[in-house]
Amino acid sequence: MLINGFADRIEAVADHLFMPWVVGVLLAAGLFLTLRTSAVQVRRFRDAWRVAFVRRGTDASGALTPFQAFMTALAASIGTGNIAGVATAIVSGGPGALFWIWVYGFVAMAIKFAEAVLGLSFREVRGTTVLSGPMYYLRDGLKSPFLAWLFALVAAVAALTTTPFTQPNSIALVINSVFGIPKLWAGIVIAVLTWLVIIGGIKSIGRAAERLSPLKVGLYLIGGLIVILFNAARIPGVLSMIVREALTVHSALGFGVFIAVRYGIARGIYANEAGYGTAAVAYGTAQSSQPVQQGLNAIIEVFVVSFVTSTISAMTILLTGVWRSGLTSSAAVAASFNTAMPTVGGWIVAFCVFLFGYTTLIGWAYYGEQFFEYILGRKVTMPYRWIYCALIPFGAVTKVDAVWAWGDLMNALQVFPNLIGLIGLSGFVARVAWERLNSSSTSTSPR
């Protein structure tokens, strides 16, 4: 009863923040940045695909190649929120939630473009060490040390109390439902595997992300397309239902437009992370002298998250009718995959949930490290890594509702100082949005 009451209180606070404050602020900021950059996500979409897989850096400074930085950002943003979070949005908010995931995904491209541009433009390079993130563009670009410190504090708490709980929770849930392995044991194994990578720092994380990110996206795309094609005849009806439920205040299914918006935007930002500054940390590590290149990579990152992986999750459970079954989180997606590929479908989802969650865990470990280091200095790095991993088994057995409600709350608190920086520095971002790419930066030859 105590845990249920705590979860209810957290969810109530999150609801008050997300509806209407965070929803309105994020959509307005995304629209503003879209207009300020002359719709950079549309105007330079072809350029973005052209540079998405560039492997060679254009600058000796930096910790990762541009491709590794891109894959690290993709690893961190494509987490179980793309599977479990999207499924939760559909089950709780109705089919219309997917429409609002798409809406936010479109404007989120401009937000994340700005974050990546500013992350590379305002960073500190100390030999082989790179310090990056919203703290630095708030401090050095916006000239607001207080906002920089405030953001670092909120983001540090979020990194340590959200990701080690949400990602293992979804991984353990689907592994338990598919293979019957106890959640605690799954959490312990996940913690050990996470420690093996993050203990080596950002270069170790970058190498892991470079290998695992393409694998997880490719496997989930193939499995999801099989389910979608298996139910192809229902696609027109489901698409019509998505739009109708997104825009109808009182629908026959009992879901209102406000609920669809709340869950769509909440899970949308949880899925693509645009709006709370993490992109600046990842892209700021790149061996690149061109902020526009990193910004264009960020556009493709959001596209993959919002219009590919999140759409697959939502469409599979809508087409198969699993969203009405009472299942939620990753278990719902596993059940939908099983309708087209009995047993094998569940295994695919279980493996993808593991890859999605695992790569997010290692990516966010570095994010949190940067936030804590800004506040407490380099000495906190190693203790933080150990504490981060120690929390993972607890996350695996935590109540799902409390986990996601807390994640929504922390995301909301992180958004406000970051968006102040993005709006305040939007003129700088707009100039970069028109910059040409050097010809050497578009080479796809191996690094």
N, C-alpha and C positions, 0 to 999 in steps of 0.2 A: 504493500500500500504506500509506503514511504517513497519507494522508487517511482511508482506510478504518479504520485502527486508531484514529485520533483520534475518528471518528464513533462507533465501537463503544464506546470508553471513555465518551464523553459519554452515550450511550444507556444504558450500564450504570448510571452515576450517577443519571440521570433515573429509571430503573426502580426503583432502590432508594429514591428519594425519593417517587415516586408510589405505589409499592406496598410497604407499606401506608400510609406516613406522610401524604402529602398527600391521598390519597383519603379516608382516615379522618378527618383533621382538617377537610377541606372539607365532607364529608357531615355530620359531627357539628356543625360550626358552622352549616351551613344549617338543620339540624333544630332546633338550639337557638334560632336567630333566628326560625324559623317559629313555634315554641311561644311564645317571648318576646313576639312581636308579635301573638299570637293569630291566626296564619295570615293575615297582612295580604295576601298574594298571592291568597288566595281571598276573604277577607272584603271586600276593597276592589277587586276586579278590575273591577267595573263602573265604579267611580269612576275607576280608572286609564284606561280607554278614553275616559271622558268628558273628561278633561283632557289627553289625549295630544297633541292638535293645537291647544292654546291658543297663540296667537301674541303676545298682549300681556302684557308684564311687569307685575308688581305693585310694583316697586321701581325707583327711578331708578339705584341702584347695580348694577353688574354689566356684563359686556361683551356678552353675547348675550341675545336674547329667550329665553323658556323653550322655544319650539319649536326655535330654532337650537341651544340647548344639548342638547336631546333628539336632534336630528338629528346633531349632532357626536358624541355618545356612540354613536349607532347606526352612524354612519359608521366609527368606530374599531373597534367590536366586530364588525360584520358585514364581515369581511375574507375573504381566501381560505381561512382556517381553516374557514369554513362550507362551502366547496366542496372544496378540496384536503385540508384537515385531516380533514373528516368521511369523505371517500373513503378516506383512508389508514387511518382508524380501522376502517372496515368491512373493508377488504382485509386489514389486519394483525390485527385483533381479532375478526373474524367478525361476523355479523348482530346478535348480542347487544349489540354496542357501542352501537347506536342506543338500545336500552332504557335503558342507563345514561346516555346523553346526556340522555334525557327525565327520568330520576330526578334527575340533578344540576340540570337546568334548573328543575325545580319548586322545590327548596330554594334554588337560586341566585337566584330572585326575591327572597327575603327578604334574602339577602346583599347584593344590589345595591341594594335599597331602603335598607338601612342605610348603605351607602357614599354614596349620593346625598344622603340626609338629613344625614349628618355633613359631607359636602363643602360643602353650602350653609350649614350652621350654624357651621362653623369655617373661616372664610376671611378673607383680608385684602384690603380694598378700598382702593386708593391712587389716588384720582382715577379715571382711565379704566383703570387697571391692576388686575386681579384675580388674587390668588395663592390657589390652592386645591389640595386633594389630601390624602391620608392624613397627610402630614407635619404638617399643621396641626391635625388632630384628635388625632393622637398627641401633639403638643407641648402644645397648649392645652386639649384635652379630657381626655386621659389623663394629662397632666402628665409626659410622658416625652420629653425632648429627645433622649435617646440613641436610642430606638426611631424617632423621627422622622427623625433623621439617617441611621440604618441603612437605613430603608425608602427614603429618597430616593437613597441610594447604589446600592442594588441595583436599584431601578426605573430609575435613570438609565442604568446599564450595560445593563439589559434593553432599554430603548427604543432605544439606539444600536447594539446588537449583535444584536438579534432582528428587529424589524419591517423595517428596511431590507434585510434578507436574506430573510425568509420570504415577504413579500408580492411583491416583484419576482420571486422564484424561481418562484412559482406562475404569475404573470402571463406571464413569459417562456416557461415550459414549455408552456402552452396555446397561446400565440401561435405558438410554433415548431411545435407539432404540427398546428395547424389551417392556418396560413398559410405555414409554412416560413421565417419571418423569424428570423435568427440571434438567439440569446438576448442577446448583448452589445448589439446595436443596440436591441433592445427595452428593455433596462435603461437605456441612455443617454436614450432618449425619455421613459421613465417618470421619470427623475431630473429632467429639464428641466421637465416638467409639474408635478412636485411642488414644485420650487423656485418656480415662478411663483405658487403659492398661498401656501406657508408663509412666504415672505419678507414678506408683508403682515401677518403676525401672526394673532391669534385671530379678529378680525372678518372677515378674508378667508377663513379656514378655515370659520367659521360660515356665511358666505354660500354657499360652495361645497357644504358638507354639506347645507344646506337644499334645494338644488336636486338634488343627485346621489343622496342617500339614498333618497328615495321612488322615483326612477327605477330604481335597481338592484334594489330589493326587488320592485317591480311587475313588471319584465321577467323576473326569475328565477322568480317565482311563476307567471306565465303559461306560460313555457316548461316548467317542471317539471310543472305540472298536465296539460299536453298529453301528456307522456310517461307520467305516472301513469294517466291515463284511457285511453290507448292500450293499457295493460297491466292494465286494471281487473280482469280475471278472475283474475289472480294475486295480488291484494292480500290476500285471506284467508290464503292459504298463506304468503305472506311475513311477515305479521304474526305468525302462529303460530310461524314459524321464529325471528323476532326474540326473542319471549318465551322459547321453548325454549332457544335458544342463550345467552340472558342468564342463565338460572338453572340450567343443567345443568353440573356440574363437568367431566364427560368426555362430550362430545357426539360423535355419529357423524362430524361434520365435523372433529373434531380440535381444536376450540377449547374451552378451559376457561373457566369463569366468571371466574376471576381475570384472564385475558388480556382478556376482554370488558370487565371493570370498568376495568382499567388504561388501555386505549385509549379507552373511552367517556368516562371522567372526564377524562383528559388532553386529549382533543380537545374535550370539553364545555367545560372552562374556557378552552381556547384560543379557542373559538368565542364564548362569551358574556362572558368576562373577569371574571365575578363571582368575587371572592375576592382579587384583587390590586390593588384600589384605584383603578383608572383612572376609574371612574365618578365618583369624588369630584372629580376634576380638571374633567371636562366639566360636570357639573351645578352645580358651585360657581361657574361663570361666569355663571349665569342672572340676569337682572334680575327677581328674585323674592324676596319676603320670607316665603315659605311653604315650609319644607323638605319638608312632606308632599307638595306638588305635584311636586317633583323626584323624590321617592321613588317616587311612583306612575308617573311617566314611566319610571323605571328598571325597574319591573315589566313594563311593556309591551315595553321594549327586550329583556329576556331572553326573553319569550314569543316575540317575532318571531324572535330568533336561534335558540333551542333547539327550538321547536315548529313553526316555519315553514321557514326557509331550510335549517337543518341536516337536517330531516326530508326535504325535497325532494331534497337531495343524496343521502342514504342510500337512500331509496326508489327513486329512478330507477336507481341501479346495482344494487340488489337485484332489482327487478322485471325488469330486462332481462338479468340474469345476467352483467353486465359485471364484477362483483366477482370472478368466477372466471377472468377472461381474462388476468390477469397485469399489466394496466394498473393504475396507481395515481394518486394525486393528482388534479389537475384534468383530466388526460387521460382518466381513467376516466369522469368525469361527462360530458365532451364526447362520448365514445363512446356513452354511454347516451342522450343527447339525439339523437344521429344515428340511432339505431334507429327513432325515431318521426318525425324530421324530417331526412332525409338532407342532409348538408352544412349546411343552415340551422341545425340543432341545434348543431353544433359552433361555428358563428359566434355563436350566442346565448350559449353558455357562455364563449367567448373574450371577448366584450364584457362579460359579467357579471363574469368573473374580473378583467378590467381595472378595472371600476368598483368592485368589492369591494376589490381590493387598493389601488387608487389612493386611495379615500376613507379607508381604514385608514392608509395612509402619511401623509396630511395630518393626520389626527386624532392619531396617535401622535407625530407631530413636535411637536405642542403639548404633549402629555403629557411627553415627554422634556425639553422646554424648561423646563417647570415644575420638574421634578426637579433638573435641573442648576442652575437659578437658585437653588433652595433651598440648595444646597451651596456654589456658587461666586459667586453674585450676578448682577446684571443684565448685567454685562459679557460673560458667556459666551453670551448669546442668539444674537448674529449668527454667531460662529464655529461654534456648534453647528448652526445651520440649514444652513450650507455643508457641514460634515462629514457631516451626516445625508444630504444629497442625493448627496454624492460616493460614499457607500457603496452606493447602490442598484445601479449597474451590476455591482459585485462580487457582490451578492446574486443577481442574475439568472443568474449562471453557477456558483453554488455547488452542491455536491452536495446533493440533496434530503434524504437521511437525516440528514446532519450538521446541516442547517438546522433540521429539526423536533426533533431530539434536543436541540439547544442551546436551542430555544424552550421545550421542556418543562422543562429544567433551570432556566432563568431564571424561568419562571412559578412553579416550586416554591419557589425562594428568596424570591420576592417575597410569597408568600402569608402566611408566618408572622408577620412584624411587623404586617401589616395586620389579620389576624384577631384578634390580641391587642387591638388598638384597638377592633374591632367588638364583641368580647365584653365588654370593659371598659366600653364606653359603651352597652351594649345597653339599659339602663334608660332612657336618654335617647331612644333610638330607639323603644322601646316606647310611650313617652308620645306621641311625634309620630305614631305609627301610628294613634292614635285621634283626632287633631285633625281638625276640620272644615275644609273648604276655603271660603274667602271666596267669595261669589257672583261678585265681579268677576273672580276668577281663572279661572272656568270659561267666560268669554266667548271665543268663537272668532273675534271680529272681527279684521281685519287690524291689525297693529301700527302 
